[in-house]
Amino acid sequence: MPATASLTHEGEAEKASTDVPPDPDPNLIQAMKSMTDNIVAVIDAKISTVLEAIDNQSSKIQSIVQRVQEAENRIDVTETTCTANETKIQLLEKRVRDLTEQVDDLENRGRRCNVRIIGLPEDTEGSNPVRFFEKWIPDYLQVDTKAGKLKLERGHRSLAPKPAQGGHPRPVIVRFHNFQDKQRVMTAATKLFTLNSKQTSSPRDADALKISFFNDYSAAVVQKRRAFNEVKTPLRELQMEYALLYPATLSVKVGRARKKFVSPEEVISFLDSRQGLE
């Protein structure tokens, strides 16, 4: 027993001595350390580059954010200003329209005593137009007057250049001293034109068709009234009585009543509806 036990203890001692790890090789340790240092250095270099790029991007992003905020503030200010300006512009536009209408109304009131004569040959009035038209107008239109003439304040051709020989004569503008005289002249001119349009047997009748008398309106009113020219033709073809009221309203007799239209489109719609009913 004692011999066997000693052998067993010796075997365990030998086994224990073989389990102890040997000392590491200093060269290997140095190599691993050097490798680790290199890896760390490479990683640090890469990370430093990334961090630097991130810092640069962060600075740029902050700058962009600041600029966006500034732009938003400016946009807010601009929108506020635009809203206020829109209100002011609308008020100013309305004021301009009102003032334009008032000026146009004043201009037409200043022309109330004027008559525009179209078709009178050039140089007919001679060197003294006022004296000529004071006698020629009542004689031509057969208007009864005191002392055989009307009292005029002015009479002259339009300021357009004088036409060449045989060209269309310039309009004549005469201003009456009394509005009542002007109205009598316009009434007589309408009657004469209506009469001569039905019968043109004499040379005077033919000449009367060439000479026309019109109220003298502003350019704005003339343009509005001229817009109805195209719809007058179908009205005449339908033998419908009409009148163009001041400033630009077309009155059409329909049966025993009268319909008023403020635009040519309304007249066209009215005529189309009548054709549909027929």
Number of C-alpha atoms within 10 A of each C-alpha: 5 6 7 8 9 10 11 10 10 11 11 11 11 10 10 10 10 10 8 8 7 7 6 8 9 9 9 10 11 11 12 12 12 12 12 12 12 12 12 12 12 12 12 12 12 12 12 12 12 12 12 12 12 12 12 12 12 12 12 12 12 12 12 12 12 12 12 12 12 12 12 12 12 12 12 12 12 12 12 12 11 13 12 11 12 12 11 12 13 11 12 12 12 12 12 12 12 12 12 12 13 12 12 17 16 13 14 20 13 13 15 18 21 24 22 19 18 17 17 18 16 19 10 10 18 10 9 10 19 20 18 15 23 20 16 17 15 18 14 14 19 13 17 13 13 7 7 12 18 24 18 20 15 16 22 17 19 13 9 8 8 13 11 9 8 8 10 14 18 20 20 22 19 23 21 21 15 14 13 11 17 22 16 15 22 18 14 18 22 15 13 18 19 12 14 17 13 9 11 14 9 10 8 12 17 14 14 21 16 13 14 18 20 14 18 20 23 17 12 13 16 14 12 16 21 12 14 20 10 11 16 19 11 12 15 11 8 10 9 13 14 17 12 16 13 10 16 18 17 24 17 18 14 11 9 5 7 12 13 16 18 17 15 20 13 14 21 15 11 14 16 12 11 10 9 8 7 6
